[in-house]
Amino acid sequence: MTPLYPQLMGLSAQQHAVITKVQLAAANVSAAQLRRLVGLGVLVRLLDGTYRFTGAPLDPLARCVAACARPNGLVVAGPTAGTLWQLRRLPKLDKVCVIAPPASNPSCVPWLQPYRTGTLLPEHVIHRPDGIRVTNPARTALDLTRWLTQPDLRSVIDQVVADRLASIDDLYTVAAPLDTRGRPWVRRFIRVLDARPGGGAPESHWESRVVAALIARGIPVTPQRWLDLPNFGRIRLDASVDAVQWGVEIDGHPEHFTERGAARDRERDLAADAYGWRVNRVATLSLQRSFDASIDLLEQAYRRRLRDHIAMRGDEP
């Protein structure tokens, strides 16, 4: 048996310590040898047709490999796929969520949560080299509609676009075939897409929430506005209203709260002011403590800026 180990270990190393029965057979491991490996505690059954080397931890990735090795054609989806794509605002689940074909019976193990559908197109699936099949970012974002609140869903969509995992066109395209009467959650996803402002995508959860909240109050902000400031350089505002030259910065990175970072922010805001722009800042700590009150203050700042801009230009409101 010893000569078999290096080959088996090489196969399992790429697959998070999981090996399939098909791969064992391809490595010339007989049924009797497999029983002996299990009896010696070298391997332990994970699902029908898949085994795990006992010296390695049983983590979610190993379970994903085992699920995808099933003959049912399972695909990792939902919050589990969101974790693989490193998306934010995901619910904490102990189960591996998968999409299964209609009328299939993937497994009865408690850690596997299947959702059956026949509307998973081949182009919606990514085949990873570690043996995991996972929905692509656009389909993952769509499926997460069933788990997330509207603000969190909007935040995930913004992250997918900002990180260039998928474009807005990709998101509309993946939703279109599923937009039927029996799937109101798909319609909700499309409404969130329709409500997004133009411009770039907010890069953080709090940027996404602030932009949406300001738009809901009738303030026509657009995210990710670049400005070239004389004697300073190129800066990017988290949100802005160009018509009144008003910008918003959402300060969450610890650098903003250091002496050096705060001085840099003051210098930058002064340069913007000299160029005719007013920039107001809000800290994520304030947003976490009292979101609505923080938005109230930003709205008041915008209304003042609007009045000042009208008075300066001599325009009628």
N, C-alpha and C positions, 0 to 999 in steps of 0.2 A: 504493500500500500504506500510506502514512503515515497516512491518516485511519482505518485499521483499528486501529492500535496502541492508542489510548486505550481503545477499547471492549474489546479483548482483554486489555489490562493490568488493566482494572477487573474483568473476570471472574476473572482468575487471582489477583488480589491477595487475594480472599476464600478462594481455594482453594490457598494456599501455593505459588503460582507454577505451578500445574497447570491445564491447559485440556484439555477433551475435544474429540474430533472432532465430536461433536454440537453443542457450543457454538460451535465454529469455523464449522460450516455455518450455524448460526443467525445468526452475525455476517456472513454472506455471503462467507465465505472459500471460494473454490473449491478443488478438488483441485490444480489447477496452482499456485495461490497458496500452498497449504499446502506443496507440494514446494519452492517457492522459499524460504519461511520456514525450512524445514529445511536447505536447501542453503546459505543465508546464515548458518546457525548461530544464528538467533534462537530457534528451537524445536528440541528434541531429543525423540525418541520415548522414552517411559517404559514404557508397556505398549501393547498393541494398543488403539487408540482414544483414547490419552491422550498429551499432550505436556507438556513442561516448558520454561519460559523459562530459557535458559542462564545468564542473569545472576544467578539466585537459587540459593542452596545447595540441594542435594538432601538434605532432612532426612526423618526418619520420617513426619512429617505429610504431606509431598508424596506419599510412597509409599502412605500410607493413602488419600489422595484418589484416586490412580490405581487402587488395588485396588477401591475402592468404585464406581468408574466402569465397571468391567467389567459386561457384560450378565448374568453368572452370578448376580448378587444377593449378592455377597460382603459379609460383615459383619466388622469388626475385632473380635477377641476375645482371650481369654487374656492373657498378659503385656502385649501391645501395648495392649489395652483398659485393663488395669490402669494403665499409664503415662498414658493419656489421662485417667483418673479420679484420677490422682495418689495411687495406693495405694502402700503401703510393702511392703518385703520381697519385691520382685519379682526374678526371675532376669534376668540380663543377656543379652538376645538381640539378634542383628543382623538378625533376620527380622521381617517383619510377619505376625503370626498372624491368620488369618481363618477364619470358619466358611463353608463352601460347601455348596450343596445336594448331595444324594446323586448319585453317578455323574457329577458335573460335572468339568470339566478347566479350572480357573481360569487357570493359567499355569505355565510351566516356568521362570520367572526364579528365580534362587537365593535372592533375598531375600524370597520369598513362601512362607509355610508354611500350607497349607490343612488344615482338619479338616472332613470331610464328615459332615453329620447332617441329618436331616429334622425334628428336634425343637426347632427354634428358632422360638418363637412370635412373632408381630408385636409383642406387648407387651413382648418382651424386647429390642427394638431401639430405639435412639435415633438420630434423623436430625438431624445437626448442620448448621448453616447453611453450613459450609465444604465440604459434600459428603461428609463422612465418616459412614458408618453404623457404630455401635458398640453392642456389647451393653450393656444397662443395668447399674448397679452390682451388683444382686443376681445377675444371670446371670454377670457378670464374676467375682464372688467364687466362685460355684459352679465355673466352668470352671477357675479357678486351683487348685482341689484337685489337678489332675493335675500341677502344677508345684511345689507348696509342701509343705514338711514340716508336720506337725500344729501345732507352735507358731506357725509363720509364718502358716498358714491361719487359726488362731484370732485372731492379731493383725490380719489383714486383715478378718475378720468384725467384730471389735471396732471397727476404724477405720470401716468402712462404717456401722455403727450409731451410733457416737459422732458422726460427721460428718453424720448424718441423710441419707445417700445412699440408705439403704434401712432398713426395719424388720426385726425378727426374723420377723414374719409374712411379709413380702415374700420373705425368704430361704427359708423353708419352702415357700412357694407356688411359687417358681421351681424348686425341687428336686423337688417331688412328681411332675410328669409324667415326669421322667427317672429316677426311682428304680425301675430294673428290674434283673433278674439280671445282665445283660450290662454293667452300669455300677457296679462296686464302689466307684468313686471318689465316686459320688453318695451311697452309703450312708455313706462316711467323712465326707463333708461334713455329713450329717444327724447323725451321732454327735457331731461337734464342736459343732453347734448345741445338741443335747440336753444336752451337758455344761456349757454356759454357766451361770454363776450368775445369780440375780435381781439386781435393782438396775440401775444405769446401766452403760454400756459403758466399759471401760478406754480411756483416750485415747491412750496411747503403747504402743509395742511392749513396753517393759520392764514397764509396768503389767500388760499382758495376760499376760506370762510369769509374773510374780510371783503374780498372782491364781490362775492355773491351777496353779502349783507348790504353793501353800499348800493349795488345795482337794485336790490329789492326796495331800497328807499328812494329810488329815482335818481341816483347819482351815476352819471354815465362813465364810469371808470373803465379803463382798459388795463390789463396787466402787462408787466414787463416792458416798460418804456425806456428806451435808450436816449440819453442826452449828451451832447458834446459841450462841455463848459469851458469857456475861455480861461486860460491860466490855471486850469485844474485838470481837465482830461475828460474822458468818457465815463459816464456813470449810468447805472440802470436803476430805475425806480420800480418798486414792487407793483404800484398801480398809479394811474394818473388820469386827469381830465385835461386834455390838451387845450380845450377852448378857453379855460381860465388859468392855464399854466399852474396847475395844482398837483402835487405828488404826495404819495403815501409810502412810508417805509414801515415794514413790520420787522421789528428787531427781536430776533430770537437767539442768534448765535452769541455765545459767551463773549466773543471779541468786542461786541458793542458795549459791554458793561465794564470793560477795562478802561483805565485812564487813557491809554493810547488810543483805544478804539473810539471812546467817546469824543476825544479831541479830533480825531479824523472825521467823525460824523459831523461835528460842529463846523469844521472847515469846509466840508463838502456842502452842507446846507447853506452856508454863507455864500459859497460860489454859485449855488443854484439861485439864491436870492438876488445876487448881483446880476444874474442873467435874466431875471424877471420871473423866476419860479418860486413858489412857496411850497415847502416840503414839511409835512407833519408826520411825526413818528408815533408808533404805539408798540409797546413791548408785549411779547407773547405772554409774559406773566400777568399783565393787566387783562389780556384777553381771556386767559384761563380763569382769573379771579372773577371778572364780571364782563362778559362778552358784550351784552347789550349796552351797558354803560359806556364801554370803550367806543362802540359804534356811534352812540349818541354824540360823544365828543368829536369824533371824526366828521360826522354830519354837520355839527355846528361850525367846525373849522371850514368845511367846504362852503357852507352858506355864507359865512363871512367873506371868504375869498371871492365868491360869486358877486356879492354886493360891492366889494372893493373894486373888482374888475369892471363892473358896470359903471361905477362912479368914475373910475379912472379914464374910461373910454368915452364917458358921457352918453352911453347908450341907454335906451329905455328898457326896463325889465320885461 
